[in-house]
Structures are given as structure tokens and as C-alpha cells.
Amino acid sequence: MPKLKTHKGTAKRIKLTSTGKLTRRRAFGGHLLSKKSKSRKRNINTTAFVTGAMAKNVRRALGI
């Protein structure tokens, strides 16, 4: 079977931690921020982990 190419869009958005977990940014933080509460904006600004079936798909896209 041939090698899989890395999906570059995914590679730019998701980082692999030293323990092997996948981190991503949260959505809804790009614009229209004046109507959102401070606590909501703080939560959006934190990173999240990719888990479950989605993590399996992402690992395949990254070639891990």
C-alpha cells in the first residue's frame, strides 16, 4: 500500500503533545466578540483535546 500524504490543513490546526494527545483551538473566537461574556471568551481562548473517533481520523490525516 502506498504512503499516505499528510493533510496540511489539519497539520496547521492540530498539534501533538509530548504524551501523544492531540490539541486544537476552540471555535467561535474569530469575530463578534462584543456580545460574548468575558468568561465565555476566556473559555474559547483555551486549547482543547481531540478525542474519540475524531482523534482516530485526525491521526490518519496527520500520518501518525
N, C-alpha and C positions, 0 to 999 in steps of 0.2 A: 504494500500500500504506500502511496506517495506521502511525503511530509505535508503537514498542514501549515498554511501560511498564518501568521499572526494577524488577527483583526485589529488594525491600527487604531480605529475609533475606540474600541474597548480598551486597548493598551494605554491610551492617553487619559482615560477616565478612571481606571481602576488600578490601585497599587497593591502589591503583595507584601504583607508584613513578614518579619523575620520568623514568626511562628507558622507561617503558611496561610494566614487568613487573608481575605480579600477586603479592602476598604474602598469606599466610594463616597462621593459627595451627596448631600441631600438635595432634593428638588425644591422648587418654589422660592429660591433666594435670588433670582436674577433681576426682577423688577417689581413694581407695585408694592414697595416695602412700607410705604407710609401708613397703610391701613392695617398692617400686621403688628401685633403686640411685641414688646421687647423680648419677652420670654420665648415667643414663637420664633422670632428671628435668631435668638441665641441657639435654639434647638436646631434650626435649619443650618446654622454655621458649623455644627459639629459633624464629624465623619460617622459613617455607619458601616456595618459589615454586610457583605453579600452572603446569604445563607440559603440552604436547601437546594432545590432543583436548579434555581437560577445560578448558584455558585458552580454547579457542575457544568452548565452551559458556558459560563464565563471562562472557566478553566480550559475548556476545549477551545474557545475562541482565542485565548492567550497562548495556547500550546503548552500548558503546564501539565 
